[in-house]
């Protein structure tokens, strides 16, 4: 088929080159992806986004160049062709153009579908901006939601939130390219889709369990790495599931109640004002932190938020563990030998440091632990060198899963509001300082949420029944100080 004279211009020729080359590259990359066992995030963005965009631009340049060329020349032969179906050549051209257009539309539809799937994939979310998203991606892979795609929580169903997420994504791409992102990325995420439209698609409130047994083991920093155990019955709901959400931890999301609060800062770590409304009776109670009262101007200015799942479960898929937690967990699993004397102590000392990158952190961990035993305990160093090497490898591995120096991301930056050891969590409201005008308080009583049924060092564990309250015993004898202070006043000092 002979091309019109009007295509003889640099704009159309350039468009033709763009279109042909991008199409060839798309086919090559697509075949490569099919034959390769390893997924490359950049292959996907080139195959389904960048190259198709260049292809479309190239196809648009061809008629644009023809139009410009026709305006510049006044050759009568450069007129638009007249479609006459009685002319065999014209029929052939129409058939060829129709077939090409049909095939192009099919390929475009398939490409658009693949592009949609790719931009919704975990690979796209986690690997494309590797350095920036590494902390979120790594912690996600080791979370209970590792088999739930990112978009299930961050986007959800419906075109509206899909469009919002892609518009937000465009700004994120700009931020990454021009280094406009914060280190660490600020949380909580503003304008996050309500939990009832995402979390509750799987975790629907009517099917919460009544109670849950939680067992925990910690290691002391003595020479024997003494084991201390706890078993707690978590009061997630009432004694019997059919009673509904009338009491227990998940009472906070009872559909007959509404809890509103005002946080004094963006991070929601301090909550000085709480409003409780009984939607059945209309009863309203307002509680204010007597040690941190808000004036009327601040109360009118700061945002009022209705409490939902994310106010407690704020790190459901991206939980950063503190050294105190991940070292204990690695000792329980055997990744760090608990038989190695003083390993808990030296691990906690070493991990208090702050590092600029992972390589320097790994070197510091290796050298510090090696020198600790080689200089301070040469007998242990000589007799248990393989065990020391295993401990170093275990600590380095756990560090790499929870601390990300480039983004300055760690448990100290991303506090988990479940519990009250390393963040004030529950105690943000349950402080016994939040009082109403009638003198009612939001109690700090531990037994509102859990009952201790076993505690103590291994071999000397004390047991109780689920209906008998056992007073908490701190692993280290600090008398009754734990009653007077928040746990964070000591625990937050254990890591940077």
Phi, psi and omega per residue, in radians:
X1 nan 2.173 -3.111
X2 -1.370 2.280 3.141
X3 -1.371 2.607 3.099
X4 -1.091 2.667 3.119
X5 -1.057 -0.515 -3.073
X6 -1.145 -0.253 3.104
X7 -1.374 -0.139 -3.135
X8 -1.417 1.226 3.083
X9 -2.619 2.735 -3.028
X10 -1.152 -0.556 -3.134
X11 -1.155 -0.839 3.135
X12 -1.155 -0.708 3.123
X13 -1.108 -0.742 3.102
X14 -1.065 -0.779 3.112
X15 -1.062 -0.704 3.126
X16 -1.098 -0.760 3.120
X17 -1.095 -0.807 3.106
X18 -0.995 -0.842 -3.049
X19 -1.127 -0.838 -3.089
X20 -1.138 -0.828 -3.109
X21 -1.154 -0.733 3.118
X22 -1.140 -0.654 3.112
X23 -1.120 -0.765 3.122
X24 -1.084 -0.756 3.135
X25 -1.139 -0.674 3.094
X26 -1.047 -0.810 -3.136
X27 -1.084 -0.782 -3.123
X28 -1.093 -0.824 -3.127
X29 -1.163 -0.615 3.114
X30 -1.134 -0.780 3.109
X31 -1.128 -0.715 3.118
X32 -1.065 -0.737 3.133
X33 -1.120 -0.645 3.124
X34 -1.168 -0.634 -3.059
X35 -1.535 -0.314 -3.058
X36 -1.538 2.516 3.084
X37 -1.511 -0.277 -3.085
X38 -1.893 2.249 3.139
X39 -1.529 2.261 3.107
X40 -1.970 2.105 -3.090
X41 -1.078 -0.524 -3.124
X42 -1.310 -0.477 3.036
X43 -1.066 -0.783 -3.128
X44 -1.121 -0.758 -3.087
X45 -1.207 -0.553 3.078
X46 -1.307 -0.733 -3.068
X47 -1.195 -0.715 -2.980
X48 -1.868 -0.169 -3.080
X49 -2.206 -1.046 -3.007
X50 -1.227 -0.942 -3.101
X51 -1.132 -0.736 3.052
X52 -1.036 -0.614 3.086
X53 -1.104 -0.767 3.098
X54 -1.115 -0.683 3.112
X55 -1.042 -0.827 3.139
X56 -1.119 -0.737 3.111
X57 -1.058 -0.748 3.118
X58 -1.074 -0.769 3.132
X59 -1.127 -0.590 3.120
X60 -1.268 -0.568 -3.123
X61 -1.151 -0.521 -3.104
X62 -1.070 -0.978 3.115
X63 -1.186 -0.532 3.103
X64 -1.094 -0.776 3.108
X65 -1.098 -0.669 3.106
X66 -1.102 -0.751 3.140
X67 -1.095 -0.798 -3.141
X68 -1.097 -0.704 -3.128
X69 -1.133 -0.675 3.138
X70 -1.161 -0.617 3.138
X71 -1.244 -0.547 -3.124
X72 -1.327 -0.621 -3.108
X73 -1.820 2.558 3.131
X74 -2.035 0.439 3.119
X75 -1.123 2.194 -3.136
X76 -1.039 -0.420 3.115
X77 -1.324 -0.144 -3.119
X78 -1.622 0.326 3.128
X79 -1.310 2.798 3.070
X80 -1.115 2.458 3.138
X81 -1.167 2.595 3.090
X82 -1.717 2.196 -3.100
X83 -1.413 2.007 3.117
X84 -2.280 1.866 -3.077
X85 -1.195 -0.185 3.094
X86 -1.385 -0.207 3.132
X87 -1.627 2.074 -3.087
X88 -0.956 -0.742 -3.128
X89 -1.082 -0.662 3.141
X90 -1.198 -0.652 3.097
X91 -1.100 -0.746 3.142
X92 -1.084 -0.762 3.126
X93 -1.088 -0.736 3.140
X94 -1.095 -0.732 3.128
X95 -1.100 -0.776 -3.122
X96 -1.122 -0.750 3.111
X97 -1.124 -0.720 -3.139
X98 -1.119 -0.755 3.123
X99 -1.106 -0.798 3.130
X100 -1.052 -0.785 -3.139
X101 -1.099 -0.729 3.141
X102 -1.088 -0.826 3.124
X103 -1.111 -0.702 3.138
X104 -1.101 -0.713 3.124
X105 -1.137 -0.687 3.112
X106 -1.121 -0.850 3.123
X107 -1.071 -0.698 3.129
X108 -1.116 -0.718 3.123
X109 -1.112 -0.781 3.120
X110 -1.121 -0.751 3.127
X111 -1.108 -0.706 3.121
X112 -1.120 -0.704 3.121
X113 -1.123 -0.774 3.126
X114 -1.149 -0.664 3.109
X115 -1.100 -0.726 3.095
X116 -1.066 -0.838 -3.141
X117 -1.079 -0.702 -3.103
X118 -1.152 -0.770 -3.128
X119 -1.223 -0.237 3.074
X120 -1.683 -0.027 -3.027
X121 -1.424 2.734 3.067
X122 -1.120 -0.658 3.125
X123 -1.006 -0.798 -3.139
X124 -1.099 -0.779 -3.087
X125 -1.204 -0.692 -2.964
X126 -1.682 -0.526 -2.990
X127 -1.821 -0.386 -3.016
X128 -1.099 -0.882 3.084
X129 -1.743 1.275 -2.881
X130 -0.990 -0.953 -3.054
X131 -1.104 -0.699 -3.080
X132 -1.278 -0.761 -3.047
X133 -1.638 0.000 -3.113
X134 -0.960 -0.811 -3.134
X135 -1.029 -0.791 -3.112
X136 -1.196 -0.661 -3.098
X137 -1.210 -0.787 -3.111
X138 -1.151 -0.791 3.137
X139 -1.177 -0.558 3.073
X140 -1.106 -0.754 -3.104
X141 -1.125 -0.353 -3.136
X142 -1.968 0.478 3.140
X143 -1.905 2.925 3.077
X144 -1.127 -0.280 -3.119
X145 -1.789 0.403 -3.046
X146 -1.092 -0.357 3.116
X147 -1.791 0.201 3.059
X148 -1.832 2.132 -3.099
X149 -1.075 2.571 -3.117
X150 -0.914 -0.742 -3.042
X151 -1.191 -0.354 3.126
X152 -1.080 -0.578 -3.140
X153 -1.752 -0.699 -3.033
X154 -1.459 -0.319 -3.136
X155 -2.157 -0.994 -3.098
X156 1.390 -2.910 -3.080
X157 -1.490 2.784 3.030
X158 1.739 2.563 -3.096
X159 -1.233 -0.580 -3.068
X160 -1.017 -0.903 -3.124
X161 -1.272 -0.455 3.067
X162 -1.113 -0.807 3.134
X163 -1.107 -0.750 3.123
X164 -1.041 -0.742 -3.104
X165 -1.154 -0.665 -3.133
X166 -1.255 -0.621 3.063
X167 -1.138 -0.715 3.081
X168 -1.130 -0.653 3.128
X169 -1.112 -0.605 3.112
X170 -1.094 -0.710 3.104
X171 -1.181 -0.635 3.121
X172 -1.128 -0.696 3.081
X173 -1.069 -0.782 3.086
X174 -1.018 -0.752 -3.115
X175 -1.094 -0.700 -3.129
X176 -1.214 -0.792 -3.094
X177 -1.079 -0.720 -3.058
X178 -1.817 0.264 3.070
X179 0.941 0.842 3.137
X180 -1.734 0.046 -3.070
X181 -1.437 2.680 3.108
X182 -1.444 2.654 3.078
X183 -2.226 1.810 0.031
X184 -1.378 2.879 3.084
X185 -1.129 2.355 -3.063
X186 -1.252 2.432 3.026
X187 -2.343 2.807 -0.002
X188 -1.240 2.752 3.118
X189 -1.227 2.213 3.130
X190 -1.339 2.637 3.120
X191 1.013 0.577 3.073
X192 -1.224 2.495 -3.134
X193 -1.042 2.403 -3.087
X194 -0.982 2.487 -3.093
X195 -1.044 -0.537 -3.125
X196 -1.137 -0.355 3.137
X197 -1.674 -0.128 -3.141
X198 -2.218 -1.247 -3.082
X199 -0.964 -0.758 -3.012
X200 -1.335 -0.022 3.001
X201 -1.177 -0.487 3.077
X202 -1.925 -0.779 -3.077
X203 -1.682 1.173 -3.082
X204 -1.352 2.376 -2.962
X205 -0.986 -0.600 -3.070
X206 -1.135 -0.247 -3.078
X207 -2.014 0.426 3.048
X208 -1.254 2.525 3.098
X209 -1.320 2.721 -3.071
X210 -1.278 -0.837 -3.102
X211 -2.439 2.802 3.120
X212 -2.522 2.309 3.112
X213 -1.543 2.226 3.132
X214 -2.151 2.168 3.098
X215 -1.932 2.418 -3.054
X216 -2.464 2.503 3.094
X217 -2.264 2.368 3.065
X218 -2.169 2.797 3.135
X219 -2.075 2.377 3.123
X220 -1.458 2.871 -3.072
X221 -1.655 0.630 3.062
X222 -1.641 -3.113 -3.065
X223 -1.141 -0.486 -3.082
X224 -1.648 -0.021 -3.048
X225 0.890 0.910 -3.025
X226 -0.946 2.318 -3.139
X227 -1.487 2.361 3.057
X228 -2.243 2.275 -2.980
X229 -2.043 2.570 3.023
X230 -2.343 2.478 2.927
X231 -2.254 2.154 -3.083
X232 -2.200 2.451 3.023
X233 -1.639 1.910 -3.096
X234 -1.392 2.168 -3.116
X235 -1.498 1.243 -3.127
X236 -1.145 -0.682 3.126
X237 -2.457 -2.747 -3.141
X238 -1.319 -3.113 3.141
X239 -1.095 -0.570 -3.106
X240 -2.266 2.283 -3.058
X241 -0.933 -0.716 -3.101
X242 -1.084 -0.221 -3.137
X243 -1.290 -0.193 3.120
X244 1.382 -2.821 -3.054
X245 -1.682 0.906 -3.093
X246 -1.467 -0.269 3.119
X247 -2.768 3.070 -3.138
X248 1.575 -3.120 -3.031
X249 -1.063 -0.749 -3.079
X250 -1.410 0.112 2.986
X251 -1.013 -0.496 -3.085
X252 -1.051 -0.373 -3.133
X253 -1.953 0.366 3.044
X254 -1.014 2.263 -3.069
X255 -1.130 -0.265 3.115
X256 -1.572 -0.024 -3.125
X257 -2.144 2.710 2.996
X258 -2.402 2.215 3.121
X259 -2.011 2.144 3.079
X260 -2.001 2.672 3.108
X261 -2.628 2.847 3.053
X262 -2.170 2.154 3.080
X263 -1.657 2.551 -3.073
X264 -1.440 -0.175 3.113
X265 -2.570 2.928 -3.080
X266 -1.051 -0.581 -3.058
X267 -1.324 -0.125 3.099
X268 1.044 0.472 3.126
X269 -1.406 -0.400 3.132
X270 -2.141 2.152 -3.104
X271 -2.139 1.634 -3.064
X272 -1.485 -0.211 -3.032
X273 -2.384 2.222 -3.121
X274 -2.328 2.374 3.103
X275 -2.134 2.187 3.121
X276 -1.923 2.267 3.115
X277 -2.211 2.182 3.022
X278 -1.538 1.888 -3.039
X279 -1.228 -0.320 3.101
X280 -1.406 -0.799 -3.052
X281 -1.720 -0.312 -3.093
X282 1.469 0.045 3.138
X283 -1.158 2.323 -3.123
X284 -2.193 2.301 3.081
X285 -2.303 2.369 3.125
X286 -2.031 2.249 -3.121
X287 -2.039 2.363 3.112
X288 -2.212 2.482 3.104
X289 -1.247 1.998 -3.057
X290 -1.172 -0.328 3.104
X291 -1.654 -0.078 -3.074
X292 -2.611 1.077 -3.063
X293 -1.289 2.445 3.057
X294 -1.638 2.381 3.046
X295 -1.387 2.961 -3.049
X296 -1.081 -0.653 -3.126
X297 -1.103 -0.788 3.127
X298 -1.145 -0.672 -3.121
X299 -1.156 -0.603 3.122
X300 -1.375 -0.456 -3.057
X301 -1.541 -0.753 -3.070
X302 -1.225 2.570 -3.123
X303 -1.185 2.469 3.051
X304 -1.688 2.219 -3.083
X305 -2.079 2.407 3.038
X306 -1.519 2.220 -3.057
X307 -1.116 2.366 3.014
X308 -2.471 -2.962 -3.043
X309 -0.933 -0.707 -3.007
X310 -1.214 -0.208 3.127
X311 -1.312 -0.398 3.019
X312 -1.894 -0.830 3.132
X313 -1.523 1.053 -3.027
X314 -1.420 -0.183 3.093
X315 -2.237 1.034 -3.042
X316 -1.233 -0.503 -3.085
X317 -2.209 -0.115 -3.107
X318 -2.319 1.140 -3.065
X319 -1.643 2.123 3.109
X320 -1.706 2.096 -3.120
X321 -1.527 2.544 3.081
X322 -1.408 2.815 3.088
X323 -0.942 -0.670 3.138
X324 -1.020 -0.649 -3.095
X325 -1.459 -0.861 -3.038
X326 -1.272 -0.437 3.040
X327 -1.230 -0.770 3.085
X328 -1.036 -0.789 -3.125
X329 -1.085 -0.703 3.138
X330 -1.206 -0.543 3.080
X331 -1.257 -0.637 3.086
X332 -1.132 -0.747 -3.086
X333 -1.379 -0.216 3.119
X334 1.639 -0.008 3.110
X335 -1.170 -0.538 3.006
X336 -2.006 2.081 -3.075
X337 -1.121 2.044 3.133
X338 -1.270 -0.268 3.139
X339 -1.332 -0.237 -3.112
X340 -1.340 2.017 -3.079
X341 -0.988 2.433 3.045
X342 1.150 0.171 -3.051
X343 -1.140 -0.618 3.115
X344 -1.147 -0.708 -3.120
X345 -1.117 -0.902 -3.088
X346 -1.184 -0.599 3.101
X347 -1.082 -0.780 -3.130
X348 -1.174 -0.634 3.110
X349 -1.148 -0.785 -3.091
X350 -1.152 -0.699 -3.029
X351 -1.387 0.006 3.026
X352 -1.321 -0.269 -3.093
X353 -1.243 2.804 3.067
X354 -1.981 2.425 -2.962
X355 -2.215 2.648 -3.141
X356 -1.580 -0.439 3.099
X357 -2.703 2.937 -3.064
X358 -1.232 -0.615 -3.126
X359 -1.075 -0.802 3.127
X360 -1.172 -0.598 3.093
X361 -1.127 -0.790 3.138
X362 -1.081 -0.730 3.132
X363 -1.125 -0.737 -3.138
X364 -1.129 -0.754 3.119
X365 -1.065 -0.836 -3.106
X366 -1.100 -0.858 -3.065
X367 -1.188 -0.713 -3.091
X368 -1.154 -0.791 -3.126
X369 -1.216 -0.705 3.103
X370 -1.058 -0.827 -3.133
X371 -1.181 -0.568 3.113
X372 -1.006 -0.812 -3.119
X373 -1.439 -0.690 -3.083
X374 -1.133 -0.684 -3.099
X375 -1.593 -0.807 -3.052
X376 -1.436 -0.579 -3.087
X377 -2.411 1.237 -3.083
X378 -1.048 -0.550 3.121
X379 -1.125 -0.781 3.103
X380 -1.148 -0.706 -3.121
X381 -1.065 -0.714 -3.108
X382 -1.282 -0.708 -3.038
X383 -1.436 -0.476 -3.004
X384 -2.217 0.617 -3.141
X385 -1.004 -0.778 3.111
X386 -1.049 -0.644 3.131
X387 -1.203 -0.629 3.096
X388 -1.137 -0.759 3.120
X389 -1.083 -0.691 3.114
X390 -1.130 -0.713 3.127
X391 -1.107 -0.731 3.122
X392 -1.071 -0.812 3.136
X393 -1.081 -0.699 3.131
X394 -1.136 -0.729 3.135
X395 -1.176 -0.739 3.108
X396 -1.079 -0.723 3.139
X397 -1.111 -0.810 -3.140
X398 -1.150 -0.658 3.079
X399 -1.036 -0.784 -3.085
X400 -1.153 -0.385 -3.136
X401 -1.547 -0.189 -3.010
X402 -2.300 -0.215 -3.118
X403 -2.257 2.290 -3.061
X404 -2.310 1.581 -3.022
X405 -1.002 -0.669 -3.080
X406 -1.021 -0.755 3.140
X407 -1.638 0.037 -3.115
X408 0.964 0.662 -3.092
X409 -1.782 2.262 3.124
X410 -2.845 3.107 3.133
X411 -1.107 -0.471 -3.139
X412 -1.276 -0.444 3.115
X413 -1.578 -0.588 -3.108
X414 -2.010 1.436 -3.073
X415 -1.248 2.468 3.121
X416 -1.717 2.165 -3.047
X417 -1.467 -0.046 3.039
X418 -1.299 2.118 -3.113
X419 1.565 -2.779 -3.050
X420 -2.717 0.312 -3.110
X421 -1.418 -0.870 -3.018
X422 -1.900 -0.220 2.922
X423 -2.326 2.802 -3.137
X424 -1.170 -0.399 2.984
X425 0.710 -1.965 -3.135
X426 -1.023 -0.639 -3.058
X427 -1.247 -0.087 3.046
X428 -1.069 -0.571 3.077
X429 -1.981 -0.761 -3.117
X430 -1.436 1.228 -3.051
X431 -1.935 -0.168 -2.980
X432 1.156 0.090 3.037
X433 -1.768 -0.339 3.134
X434 -1.370 1.987 -3.062
X435 -2.214 2.600 3.056
X436 -1.632 3.004 3.127
X437 -1.106 -0.458 3.135
X438 -1.521 0.063 3.071
X439 1.590 0.042 3.106
X440 -1.338 2.493 -3.100
X441 -2.060 2.758 2.943
X442 -1.577 1.866 -2.921
X443 -1.225 2.602 3.068
X444 -1.694 0.136 -3.084
X445 -1.018 2.066 -3.097
X446 -1.040 -0.557 -3.039
X447 -1.288 -0.083 3.015
X448 -1.150 -0.554 -3.046
X449 -1.905 -0.549 -3.105
X450 -2.663 2.732 3.075
X451 -2.158 2.228 3.111
X452 -1.394 2.164 3.133
X453 -1.977 -0.129 3.052
X454 -2.807 2.447 3.094
X455 -2.841 2.678 3.083
X456 2.344 2.956 3.108
X457 -1.193 2.663 3.138
X458 -0.974 2.269 -3.094
X459 1.633 -0.288 3.137
X460 -2.319 0.639 -3.080
X461 -1.315 2.341 3.054
X462 -1.653 2.452 -3.085
X463 -2.113 2.675 3.076
X464 -2.472 2.985 3.057
X465 -1.584 2.895 -3.067
X466 -1.201 -0.318 -3.109
X467 -1.708 -0.123 3.123
X468 -1.839 2.262 -3.094
X469 -1.407 2.313 3.079
X470 -1.988 2.232 -3.126
X471 -1.265 2.451 -3.112
X472 -1.047 2.396 3.062
X473 -2.024 2.051 -3.138
X474 -1.256 2.436 -3.130
X475 -0.996 -0.565 3.060
X476 -1.909 2.388 -3.063
X477 -1.234 1.781 3.091
X478 -2.034 0.397 -3.133
X479 1.019 -2.278 -3.111
X480 -1.829 0.342 -3.106
X481 -1.092 -0.526 -3.105
X482 -1.139 -0.336 3.110
X483 -1.395 -0.474 -3.030
X484 -1.625 -0.391 -3.053
X485 -2.114 2.771 2.981
X486 -1.306 2.588 -3.126
X487 -1.022 -0.601 -3.064
X488 -1.130 -0.389 -3.104
X489 -1.113 -0.403 3.049
X490 -1.903 -0.776 -3.004
X491 -1.157 -0.586 -3.113
X492 -1.223 -0.293 3.123
X493 -1.441 -0.123 -3.066
X494 -1.429 -0.158 3.134
X495 -2.632 2.730 -3.032
X496 -1.260 nan nan
